């Protein structure tokens, strides 16, 4: 656990950004086409 901040930290930040965009796109899709998810 006492490894220095490494590229792993960069990947975690990238995953957080991707997760944010995926959630936003999914919410937009649900608002636009709610019948698909029922």
PDBQT receptor file of N, H, CA, C and O in Angstrom, charges set to zero:
ATOM      1  N   UNK A   1       0.823  -1.221   0.000  1.00  0.00    +0.000 N 
ATOM      2  CA  UNK A   1       0.000   0.000   0.000  1.00  0.00    +0.000 C 
ATOM      3  C   UNK A   1       0.849   1.260   0.000  1.00  0.00    +0.000 C 
ATOM      4  O   UNK A   1       0.341   2.339  -0.308  1.00  0.00    +0.000 OA
ATOM      5  N   UNK A   2       2.150   1.150   0.343  1.00  0.00    +0.000 N 
ATOM      6  H   UNK A   2       2.562   0.274   0.592  1.00  0.00    +0.000 HD
ATOM      7  CA  UNK A   2       2.962   2.364   0.352  1.00  0.00    +0.000 C 
ATOM      8  C   UNK A   2       3.758   2.503  -0.927  1.00  0.00    +0.000 C 
ATOM      9  O   UNK A   2       4.896   2.974  -0.909  1.00  0.00    +0.000 OA
ATOM     10  N   UNK A   3       3.160   2.093  -2.045  1.00  0.00    +0.000 N 
ATOM     11  H   UNK A   3       2.237   1.710  -2.059  1.00  0.00    +0.000 HD
ATOM     12  CA  UNK A   3       3.786   2.408  -3.328  1.00  0.00    +0.000 C 
ATOM     13  C   UNK A   3       3.608   3.888  -3.608  1.00  0.00    +0.000 C 
ATOM     14  O   UNK A   3       2.611   4.470  -3.182  1.00  0.00    +0.000 OA
ATOM     15  N   UNK A   4       4.547   4.520  -4.314  1.00  0.00    +0.000 N 
ATOM     16  H   UNK A   4       5.357   4.047  -4.660  1.00  0.00    +0.000 HD
ATOM     17  CA  UNK A   4       4.354   5.921  -4.694  1.00  0.00    +0.000 C 
ATOM     18  C   UNK A   4       3.216   6.055  -5.691  1.00  0.00    +0.000 C 
ATOM     19  O   UNK A   4       2.778   5.074  -6.291  1.00  0.00    +0.000 OA
ATOM     20  N   UNK A   5       2.745   7.281  -5.857  1.00  0.00    +0.000 N 
ATOM     21  H   UNK A   5       3.101   8.078  -5.370  1.00  0.00    +0.000 HD
ATOM     22  CA  UNK A   5       1.703   7.516  -6.853  1.00  0.00    +0.000 C 
ATOM     23  C   UNK A   5       2.265   7.173  -8.223  1.00  0.00    +0.000 C 
ATOM     24  O   UNK A   5       3.263   7.743  -8.665  1.00  0.00    +0.000 OA
ATOM     25  N   UNK A   6       1.610   6.237  -8.879  1.00  0.00    +0.000 N 
ATOM     26  H   UNK A   6       0.800   5.774  -8.520  1.00  0.00    +0.000 HD
ATOM     27  CA  UNK A   6       2.125   5.666 -10.118  1.00  0.00    +0.000 C 
ATOM     28  C   UNK A   6       1.101   5.867 -11.229  1.00  0.00    +0.000 C 
ATOM     29  O   UNK A   6       0.063   6.491 -11.006  1.00  0.00    +0.000 OA
ATOM     30  N   UNK A   7       1.377   5.349 -12.416  1.00  0.00    +0.000 N 
ATOM     31  H   UNK A   7       2.220   4.842 -12.597  1.00  0.00    +0.000 HD
ATOM     32  CA  UNK A   7       0.376   5.419 -13.491  1.00  0.00    +0.000 C 
ATOM     33  C   UNK A   7      -0.988   4.879 -13.081  1.00  0.00    +0.000 C 
ATOM     34  O   UNK A   7      -1.999   5.262 -13.670  1.00  0.00    +0.000 OA
ATOM     35  N   UNK A   8      -1.039   3.993 -12.078  1.00  0.00    +0.000 N 
ATOM     36  H   UNK A   8      -0.218   3.682 -11.599  1.00  0.00    +0.000 HD
ATOM     37  CA  UNK A   8      -2.331   3.496 -11.609  1.00  0.00    +0.000 C 
ATOM     38  C   UNK A   8      -3.240   4.659 -11.231  1.00  0.00    +0.000 C 
ATOM     39  O   UNK A   8      -4.441   4.633 -11.498  1.00  0.00    +0.000 OA
ATOM     40  N   UNK A   9      -2.654   5.681 -10.605  1.00  0.00    +0.000 N 
ATOM     41  H   UNK A   9      -1.679   5.702 -10.388  1.00  0.00    +0.000 HD
ATOM     42  CA  UNK A   9      -3.459   6.827 -10.181  1.00  0.00    +0.000 C 
ATOM     43  C   UNK A   9      -4.085   7.514 -11.393  1.00  0.00    +0.000 C 
ATOM     44  O   UNK A   9      -5.247   7.919 -11.362  1.00  0.00    +0.000 OA
ATOM     45  N   UNK A  10      -3.295   7.637 -12.459  1.00  0.00    +0.000 N 
ATOM     46  H   UNK A  10      -2.351   7.308 -12.484  1.00  0.00    +0.000 HD
ATOM     47  CA  UNK A  10      -3.818   8.239 -13.696  1.00  0.00    +0.000 C 
ATOM     48  C   UNK A  10      -4.975   7.405 -14.243  1.00  0.00    +0.000 C 
ATOM     49  O   UNK A  10      -5.994   7.948 -14.672  1.00  0.00    +0.000 OA
ATOM     50  N   UNK A  11      -4.807   6.077 -14.224  1.00  0.00    +0.000 N 
ATOM     51  H   UNK A  11      -3.980   5.637 -13.876  1.00  0.00    +0.000 HD
ATOM     52  CA  UNK A  11      -5.866   5.216 -14.762  1.00  0.00    +0.000 C 
ATOM     53  C   UNK A  11      -7.135   5.335 -13.922  1.00  0.00    +0.000 C 
ATOM     54  O   UNK A  11      -8.239   5.316 -14.465  1.00  0.00    +0.000 OA
ATOM     55  N   UNK A  12      -6.988   5.458 -12.603  1.00  0.00    +0.000 N 
ATOM     56  H   UNK A  12      -6.091   5.473 -12.161  1.00  0.00    +0.000 HD
ATOM     57  CA  UNK A  12      -8.171   5.614 -11.745  1.00  0.00    +0.000 C 
ATOM     58  C   UNK A  12      -8.910   6.904 -12.109  1.00  0.00    +0.000 C 
ATOM     59  O   UNK A  12     -10.137   6.907 -12.211  1.00  0.00    +0.000 OA
ATOM     60  N   UNK A  13      -8.181   7.981 -12.303  1.00  0.00    +0.000 N 
ATOM     61  H   UNK A  13      -7.185   7.978 -12.220  1.00  0.00    +0.000 HD
ATOM     62  CA  UNK A  13      -8.821   9.239 -12.690  1.00  0.00    +0.000 C 
ATOM     63  C   UNK A  13      -9.513   9.109 -14.041  1.00  0.00    +0.000 C 
ATOM     64  O   UNK A  13     -10.615   9.624 -14.232  1.00  0.00    +0.000 OA
ATOM     65  N   UNK A  14      -8.869   8.426 -14.973  1.00  0.00    +0.000 N 
ATOM     66  H   UNK A  14      -7.974   8.008 -14.818  1.00  0.00    +0.000 HD
ATOM     67  CA  UNK A  14      -9.462   8.239 -16.296  1.00  0.00    +0.000 C 
ATOM     68  C   UNK A  14     -10.741   7.420 -16.195  1.00  0.00    +0.000 C 
ATOM     69  O   UNK A  14     -11.741   7.733 -16.842  1.00  0.00    +0.000 OA
ATOM     70  N   UNK A  15     -10.703   6.359 -15.372  1.00  0.00    +0.000 N 
ATOM     71  H   UNK A  15      -9.891   6.105 -14.847  1.00  0.00    +0.000 HD
ATOM     72  CA  UNK A  15     -11.906   5.542 -15.200  1.00  0.00    +0.000 C 
ATOM     73  C   UNK A  15     -13.030   6.361 -14.572  1.00  0.00    +0.000 C 
ATOM     74  O   UNK A  15     -14.192   6.213 -14.951  1.00  0.00    +0.000 OA
ATOM     75  N   UNK A  16     -12.694   7.221 -13.617  1.00  0.00    +0.000 N 
ATOM     76  H   UNK A  16     -11.750   7.342 -13.309  1.00  0.00    +0.000 HD
ATOM     77  CA  UNK A  16     -13.724   8.062 -13.009  1.00  0.00    +0.000 C 
ATOM     78  C   UNK A  16     -14.357   8.967 -14.055  1.00  0.00    +0.000 C 
ATOM     79  O   UNK A  16     -15.577   9.131 -14.069  1.00  0.00    +0.000 OA
ATOM     80  N   UNK A  17     -13.549   9.556 -14.930  1.00  0.00    +0.000 N 
ATOM     81  H   UNK A  17     -12.558   9.422 -14.919  1.00  0.00    +0.000 HD
ATOM     82  CA  UNK A  17     -14.078  10.443 -15.974  1.00  0.00    +0.000 C 
ATOM     83  C   UNK A  17     -14.955   9.643 -16.936  1.00  0.00    +0.000 C 
ATOM     84  O   UNK A  17     -16.046  10.085 -17.295  1.00  0.00    +0.000 OA
ATOM     85  N   UNK A  18     -14.480   8.466 -17.354  1.00  0.00    +0.000 N 
ATOM     86  H   UNK A  18     -13.593   8.107 -17.062  1.00  0.00    +0.000 HD
ATOM     87  CA  UNK A  18     -15.275   7.641 -18.268  1.00  0.00    +0.000 C 
ATOM     88  C   UNK A  18     -16.585   7.236 -17.615  1.00  0.00    +0.000 C 
ATOM     89  O   UNK A  18     -17.632   7.256 -18.263  1.00  0.00    +0.000 OA
ATOM     90  N   UNK A  19     -16.539   6.865 -16.326  1.00  0.00    +0.000 N 
ATOM     91  H   UNK A  19     -15.688   6.849 -15.800  1.00  0.00    +0.000 HD
ATOM     92  CA  UNK A  19     -17.741   6.462 -15.611  1.00  0.00    +0.000 C 
ATOM     93  C   UNK A  19     -18.736   7.614 -15.577  1.00  0.00    +0.000 C 
ATOM     94  O   UNK A  19     -19.935   7.412 -15.769  1.00  0.00    +0.000 OA
ATOM     95  N   UNK A  20     -18.232   8.833 -15.331  1.00  0.00    +0.000 N 
ATOM     96  H   UNK A  20     -17.258   8.997 -15.174  1.00  0.00    +0.000 HD
ATOM     97  CA  UNK A  20     -19.099  10.010 -15.300  1.00  0.00    +0.000 C 
ATOM     98  C   UNK A  20     -19.798  10.194 -16.640  1.00  0.00    +0.000 C 
ATOM     99  O   UNK A  20     -21.006  10.424 -16.688  1.00  0.00    +0.000 OA
ATOM    100  N   UNK A  21     -19.034  10.092 -17.735  1.00  0.00    +0.000 N 
ATOM    101  H   UNK A  21     -18.052   9.906 -17.696  1.00  0.00    +0.000 HD
ATOM    102  CA  UNK A  21     -19.630  10.293 -19.060  1.00  0.00    +0.000 C 
ATOM    103  C   UNK A  21     -20.619   9.179 -19.397  1.00  0.00    +0.000 C 
ATOM    104  O   UNK A  21     -21.663   9.437 -19.996  1.00  0.00    +0.000 OA
ATOM    105  N   UNK A  22     -20.292   7.934 -19.011  1.00  0.00    +0.000 N 
ATOM    106  H   UNK A  22     -19.444   7.725 -18.524  1.00  0.00    +0.000 HD
ATOM    107  CA  UNK A  22     -21.210   6.822 -19.298  1.00  0.00    +0.000 C 
ATOM    108  C   UNK A  22     -22.527   7.025 -18.558  1.00  0.00    +0.000 C 
ATOM    109  O   UNK A  22     -23.600   6.820 -19.125  1.00  0.00    +0.000 OA
ATOM    110  N   UNK A  23     -22.446   7.427 -17.291  1.00  0.00    +0.000 N 
ATOM    111  H   UNK A  23     -21.574   7.594 -16.830  1.00  0.00    +0.000 HD
ATOM    112  CA  UNK A  23     -23.670   7.657 -16.519  1.00  0.00    +0.000 C 
ATOM    113  C   UNK A  23     -24.477   8.782 -17.147  1.00  0.00    +0.000 C 
ATOM    114  O   UNK A  23     -25.698   8.675 -17.255  1.00  0.00    +0.000 OA
ATOM    115  N   UNK A  24     -23.824   9.849 -17.559  1.00  0.00    +0.000 N 
ATOM    116  H   UNK A  24     -22.831   9.936 -17.471  1.00  0.00    +0.000 HD
ATOM    117  CA  UNK A  24     -24.543  10.968 -18.179  1.00  0.00    +0.000 C 
ATOM    118  C   UNK A  24     -25.234  10.536 -19.463  1.00  0.00    +0.000 C 
ATOM    119  O   UNK A  24     -26.403  10.852 -19.683  1.00  0.00    +0.000 OA
ATOM    120  N   UNK A  25     -24.510   9.812 -20.309  1.00  0.00    +0.000 N 
ATOM    121  H   UNK A  25     -23.560   9.554 -20.130  1.00  0.00    +0.000 HD
ATOM    122  CA  UNK A  25     -25.086   9.365 -21.582  1.00  0.00    +0.000 C 
ATOM    123  C   UNK A  25     -26.253   8.415 -21.312  1.00  0.00    +0.000 C 
ATOM    124  O   UNK A  25     -27.284   8.486 -21.981  1.00  0.00    +0.000 OA
ATOM    125  N   UNK A  26     -26.088   7.527 -20.334  1.00  0.00    +0.000 N 
ATOM    126  H   UNK A  26     -25.250   7.469 -19.791  1.00  0.00    +0.000 HD
ATOM    127  CA  UNK A  26     -27.156   6.581 -20.013  1.00  0.00    +0.000 C 
ATOM    128  C   UNK A  26     -28.400   7.323 -19.528  1.00  0.00    +0.000 C 
ATOM    129  O   UNK A  26     -29.517   6.985 -19.917  1.00  0.00    +0.000 OA
ATOM    130  N   UNK A  27     -28.207   8.339 -18.675  1.00  0.00    +0.000 N 
ATOM    131  H   UNK A  27     -27.299   8.614 -18.359  1.00  0.00    +0.000 HD
ATOM    132  CA  UNK A  27     -29.354   9.112 -18.185  1.00  0.00    +0.000 C 
ATOM    133  C   UNK A  27     -30.030   9.852 -19.337  1.00  0.00    +0.000 C 
ATOM    134  O   UNK A  27     -31.258   9.885 -19.417  1.00  0.00    +0.000 OA
ATOM    135  N   UNK A  28     -29.239  10.442 -20.224  1.00  0.00    +0.000 N 
ATOM    136  H   UNK A  28     -28.242  10.415 -20.159  1.00  0.00    +0.000 HD
ATOM    137  CA  UNK A  28     -29.815  11.114 -21.398  1.00  0.00    +0.000 C 
ATOM    138  C   UNK A  28     -30.636  10.123 -22.211  1.00  0.00    +0.000 C 
ATOM    139  O   UNK A  28     -31.747  10.431 -22.642  1.00  0.00    +0.000 OA
ATOM    140  N   UNK A  29     -30.087   8.943 -22.416  1.00  0.00    +0.000 N 
ATOM    141  H   UNK A  29     -29.184   8.693 -22.066  1.00  0.00    +0.000 HD
ATOM    142  CA  UNK A  29     -30.772   7.932 -23.215  1.00  0.00    +0.000 C 
ATOM    143  C   UNK A  29     -32.080   7.523 -22.553  1.00  0.00    +0.000 C 
ATOM    144  O   UNK A  29     -33.097   7.361 -23.227  1.00  0.00    +0.000 OA
ATOM    145  N   UNK A  30     -32.055   7.355 -21.236  1.00  0.00    +0.000 N 
ATOM    146  H   UNK A  30     -31.228   7.487 -20.689  1.00  0.00    +0.000 HD
ATOM    147  CA  UNK A  30     -33.271   6.966 -20.522  1.00  0.00    +0.000 C 
ATOM    148  C   UNK A  30     -34.321   8.064 -20.623  1.00  0.00    +0.000 C 
ATOM    149  O   UNK A  30     -35.510   7.768 -20.740  1.00  0.00    +0.000 OA
ATOM    150  N   UNK A  31     -33.906   9.318 -20.580  1.00  0.00    +0.000 N 
ATOM    151  H   UNK A  31     -32.940   9.559 -20.485  1.00  0.00    +0.000 HD
ATOM    152  CA  UNK A  31     -34.878  10.404 -20.677  1.00  0.00    +0.000 C 
ATOM    153  C   UNK A  31     -35.475  10.446 -22.081  1.00  0.00    +0.000 C 
ATOM    154  O   UNK A  31     -36.670  10.686 -22.254  1.00  0.00    +0.000 OA
ATOM    155  N   UNK A  32     -34.618  10.208 -23.086  1.00  0.00    +0.000 N 
ATOM    156  H   UNK A  32     -33.648  10.014 -22.946  1.00  0.00    +0.000 HD
ATOM    157  CA  UNK A  32     -35.090  10.340 -24.462  1.00  0.00    +0.000 C 
ATOM    158  C   UNK A  32     -35.933   9.131 -24.883  1.00  0.00    +0.000 C 
ATOM    159  O   UNK A  32     -36.922   9.289 -25.600  1.00  0.00    +0.000 OA
ATOM    160  N   UNK A  33     -35.554   7.937 -24.448  1.00  0.00    +0.000 N 
ATOM    161  H   UNK A  33     -34.750   7.809 -23.867  1.00  0.00    +0.000 HD
ATOM    162  CA  UNK A  33     -36.257   6.730 -24.891  1.00  0.00    +0.000 C 
ATOM    163  C   UNK A  33     -36.601   5.847 -23.698  1.00  0.00    +0.000 C 
ATOM    164  O   UNK A  33     -36.040   4.759 -23.565  1.00  0.00    +0.000 OA
ATOM    165  N   UNK A  34     -37.504   6.283 -22.830  1.00  0.00    +0.000 N 
ATOM    166  H   UNK A  34     -37.959   7.167 -22.938  1.00  0.00    +0.000 HD
ATOM    167  CA  UNK A  34     -37.781   5.499 -21.622  1.00  0.00    +0.000 C 
ATOM    168  C   UNK A  34     -38.478   4.176 -21.917  1.00  0.00    +0.000 C 
ATOM    169  O   UNK A  34     -38.377   3.243 -21.120  1.00  0.00    +0.000 OA
ATOM    170  N   UNK A  35     -39.172   4.072 -23.027  1.00  0.00    +0.000 N 
ATOM    171  H   UNK A  35     -39.254   4.829 -23.675  1.00  0.00    +0.000 HD
ATOM    172  CA  UNK A  35     -39.931   2.851 -23.296  1.00  0.00    +0.000 C 
ATOM    173  C   UNK A  35     -39.002   1.652 -23.492  1.00  0.00    +0.000 C 
ATOM    174  O   UNK A  35     -39.421   0.515 -23.273  1.00  0.00    +0.000 OA
ATOM    175  N   UNK A  36     -37.751   1.882 -23.899  1.00  0.00    +0.000 N 
ATOM    176  H   UNK A  36     -37.411   2.806 -24.076  1.00  0.00    +0.000 HD
ATOM    177  CA  UNK A  36     -36.824   0.772 -24.118  1.00  0.00    +0.000 C 
ATOM    178  C   UNK A  36     -36.503   0.081 -22.792  1.00  0.00    +0.000 C 
ATOM    179  O   UNK A  36     -36.275  -1.128 -22.758  1.00  0.00    +0.000 OA
ATOM    180  N   UNK A  37     -36.487   0.849 -21.704  1.00  0.00    +0.000 N 
ATOM    181  H   UNK A  37     -36.672   1.832 -21.732  1.00  0.00    +0.000 HD
ATOM    182  CA  UNK A  37     -36.040   0.301 -20.425  1.00  0.00    +0.000 C 
ATOM    183  C   UNK A  37     -37.188  -0.208 -19.570  1.00  0.00    +0.000 C 
ATOM    184  O   UNK A  37     -36.983  -0.592 -18.419  1.00  0.00    +0.000 OA
ATOM    185  N   UNK A  38     -38.409  -0.214 -20.129  1.00  0.00    +0.000 N 
ATOM    186  H   UNK A  38     -38.576   0.098 -21.064  1.00  0.00    +0.000 HD
ATOM    187  CA  UNK A  38     -39.533  -0.701 -19.322  1.00  0.00    +0.000 C 
ATOM    188  C   UNK A  38     -39.791  -2.163 -19.621  1.00  0.00    +0.000 C 
ATOM    189  O   UNK A  38     -40.699  -2.760 -19.042  1.00  0.00    +0.000 OA
TER     190      UNK A  38
